[in-house]
Amino acid sequence: MVINITNGEIINTKDISLHDDILEELSFDRKNKKLHLILFRECDNRKISMFFLNVIAFEMTACDFWGESPYIFDFEYIAPDERTIIPKLFERKEKFDDPACTLGYPEMYIETEMTFVSGDRLIIACESIVM
C-alpha cells in the first residue's frame, strides 16, 4: 500500500493500526532520503516494514516520559493546519532562499506522528509511505 497526500487520512482509520506493535529498527538512508522502520507485531508474530520516501525531516524523542515501553500507542496523519515540521522547513527555505534547496511545495508532503506508550514521539514529514 502506498500512502501519500491524496490518501494520507487513511492512517487515521482502522485500516492502518500499529497499536501495540513494537518498533524494532529505524534506519535512515540520507542519500536517498528514505527512512525504514521495522515493526514487530506480537499478536501474530510477524514483522512489518514501513518505508517513508522522500523524507524531508523527522524527529524523535526517547525520554520514557511515562515509563519505559517498546510499544506503539498510536500512529496519526497530521492535518495540514496542525503540522509542525513542514511549516518550519518552508520558513527556513524562504529565509535562506537558496536555489540549491530540494524542497518542493508544502502541498507535496504529509506529516505523521507515532506516539509510544512511553510518551515518546516520532514525527516524520515525507512525500509517501510504502507498507
Secondary structure, DSSP 8 states (H G I E B T S, - for coil): -EE-TTTGGGGGSTTS--TT-EEEEEEEETTTTEEEEEEEEGGGTEEEEEEEES--EEEE----TT----BEEEEEE--GGG-SHHHHHHHHHHHH--TT-----GGG-EEEEEEETTS-EEEEEESEEE-
